[in-house]
Amino acid sequence: MLNHRAEETDLTSFIDEVKQFVHQHESRQLVEVTFGDLIKRAPLSREKIKSFLACHVAGVRDVPTSILTLAMRLSHECMKYDYFGGHAIAARTLFAAVHEYGLHNTEAGIEKTHFELYRDAIHSWGFTVEEILNDDSIFPACHELTDFNEKLAQTGPIAMALGCHLALEETADREFFLLWEGFGRYWKEYGLSGMDDPALGFYHIHIIQEPLHGEKSVEALIRYLQLVPEQKQLVMDGARKYMDMYTKWVEGFYNIFAN
């Protein structure tokens, strides 16, 4: 029992190191400036709104499917070590996908998926889906980020993919709050109906759900590393690689807003 507690304390300390790395990463200040200061300083032009939507939609393309893929792989892998308890580990990762797919309150029915909320946002901004998906201002880092996440979730080391997922959840929390707050500041100027306009709904739902996603990601990591503690470095590698890709992605938005 004492050894188990010591091991769990050690793993918790390690996960705190990973989270500290993410929160102290150079991109954090860039996020504050890009999605905070530059959006709040004045209403954006319609063309910049369109470019932002196109690039942001492109940059989150893989999120629901990558989480689902990772959870499935995690279930298979954990069963090798804990036949009956392995799925409970994967459930912590799957938790985020449940929200992505609108399954968080099945007694009331299937609610809108996150992507359906983003579609509604696009329409509320006055654009068509085709305009956004086919916009020629989408910069390469959008596709690089999604391709990286998708490939890692599908075929990369599971520990590395879990580290990447934790970094994603930890960065998304602040990102979506800033976007909701920034665009919401000028809702009248943008012709929106208020802070509860569908244009802001995609960002607002993440403010509610992201803290839980981060919490469950930590639980999944601790439980997984209790099975394979030798894979700790892969977790940090995944977080580092994600933050490198994320930084390039945010830099692209900075160039849109600052110019």
GIPE-V419440 format. One record per residue. N is the residue number from 1. PHI is phi in radians with two decimals (999 if undefined). Layout:
# GIPE-V419440
N:PHI / N:PHI
This chain:
# GIPE-V419440
1:999 / 2:-1.12 / 3:-1.12 / 4:-1.11 / 5:-1.15 / 6:-1.14 / 7:-1.13 / 8:-1.16 / 9:-1.12 / 10:-1.12 / 11:-1.20 / 12:-1.08 / 13:-1.12 / 14:-1.13 / 15:-1.09 / 16:-1.08 / 17:-1.13 / 18:-1.10 / 19:-1.11 / 20:-1.09 / 21:-1.02 / 22:-1.11 / 23:-1.31 / 24:-1.79 / 25:-1.14 / 26:-1.02 / 27:-1.20 / 28:-1.09 / 29:-1.18 / 30:-1.09 / 31:-1.10 / 32:-1.07 / 33:-1.27 / 34:-1.24 / 35:-1.58 / 36:-1.85 / 37:-1.01 / 38:-1.24 / 39:-1.46 / 40:-1.45 / 41:-1.16 / 42:-2.99 / 43:-1.02 / 44:-1.42 / 45:-1.16 / 46:-1.07 / 47:-1.16 / 48:-1.24 / 49:-1.07 / 50:-1.08 / 51:-1.10 / 52:-1.04 / 53:-1.01 / 54:-1.08 / 55:-1.30 / 56:-1.24 / 57:-1.05 / 58:-1.15 / 59:-1.39 / 60:-1.96 / 61:-0.89 / 62:-1.53 / 63:-0.96 / 64:-1.06 / 65:-1.25 / 66:-1.19 / 67:-1.12 / 68:-1.09 / 69:-1.08 / 70:-1.11 / 71:-1.08 / 72:-1.15 / 73:-1.11 / 74:-1.13 / 75:-1.04 / 76:-1.04 / 77:-1.20 / 78:-1.22 / 79:-1.09 / 80:-1.15 / 81:-1.81 / 82:-2.51 / 83:-0.97 / 84:-1.62 / 85:-1.71 / 86:-1.06 / 87:-1.17 / 88:-1.18 / 89:-1.23 / 90:-1.11 / 91:-1.04 / 92:-1.15 / 93:-1.39 / 94:-1.06 / 95:-0.88 / 96:-1.17 / 97:-1.17 / 98:-0.99 / 99:-1.17 / 100:-0.98 / 101:-1.69 / 102:1.22 / 103:-1.88 / 104:-1.40 / 105:-2.53 / 106:-1.16 / 107:-1.11 / 108:-1.63 / 109:1.96 / 110:-1.47 / 111:-1.55 / 112:-1.13 / 113:-1.24 / 114:-1.07 / 115:-1.21 / 116:-1.17 / 117:-1.12 / 118:-1.24 / 119:-1.04 / 120:-1.10 / 121:-1.11 / 122:-1.00 / 123:-1.13 / 124:-1.19 / 125:-1.29 / 126:1.67 / 127:-1.98 / 128:-1.65 / 129:-1.03 / 130:-1.08 / 131:-1.03 / 132:-1.30 / 133:-1.19 / 134:-1.85 / 135:-1.13 / 136:-1.53 / 137:-1.67 / 138:-1.14 / 139:-1.55 / 140:-0.97 / 141:-1.08 / 142:-1.10 / 143:-1.27 / 144:-1.11 / 145:-1.15 / 146:-1.19 / 147:-1.11 / 148:-1.10 / 149:-1.05 / 150:-1.14 / 151:-1.13 / 152:-1.13 / 153:-1.13 / 154:-1.41 / 155:-2.34 / 156:-1.38 / 157:-0.99 / 158:-1.06 / 159:-1.07 / 160:-1.18 / 161:-1.14 / 162:-1.18 / 163:-1.14 / 164:-1.10 / 165:-1.11 / 166:-1.08 / 167:-1.09 / 168:-1.06 / 169:-1.16 / 170:-1.22 / 171:-1.44 / 172:-1.11 / 173:-0.94 / 174:-1.26 / 175:-0.97 / 176:-1.24 / 177:-1.11 / 178:-1.10 / 179:-1.15 / 180:-1.11 / 181:-1.18 / 182:-1.18 / 183:-1.19 / 184:-1.19 / 185:-1.04 / 186:-2.02 / 187:-1.05 / 188:-1.18 / 189:-1.10 / 190:-1.44 / 191:1.36 / 192:-1.54 / 193:-1.51 / 194:2.64 / 195:-1.18 / 196:-1.74 / 197:-1.10 / 198:-0.96 / 199:-1.06 / 200:-1.86 / 201:-1.08 / 202:-1.09 / 203:-1.29 / 204:-1.17 / 205:-1.09 / 206:-1.29 / 207:-1.07 / 208:-1.29 / 209:-1.65 / 210:-1.02 / 211:-0.98 / 212:-1.19 / 213:-1.09 / 214:-1.11 / 215:-1.09 / 216:-1.24 / 217:-1.10 / 218:-1.11 / 219:-1.06 / 220:-1.09 / 221:-1.13 / 222:-1.07 / 223:-1.15 / 224:-1.19 / 225:-1.23 / 226:-1.14 / 227:-1.47 / 228:-2.33 / 229:-1.06 / 230:-1.22 / 231:-1.72 / 232:-0.98 / 233:-1.09 / 234:-1.11 / 235:-1.10 / 236:-1.13 / 237:-1.05 / 238:-1.13 / 239:-1.14 / 240:-1.09 / 241:-1.13 / 242:-1.08 / 243:-1.14 / 244:-1.09 / 245:-1.19 / 246:-1.11 / 247:-1.06 / 248:-1.07 / 249:-1.14 / 250:-1.15 / 251:-1.01 / 252:-1.08 / 253:-1.22 / 254:-1.03 / 255:-1.13 / 256:-1.20 / 257:-1.36 / 258:-1.40 / 259:-1.64
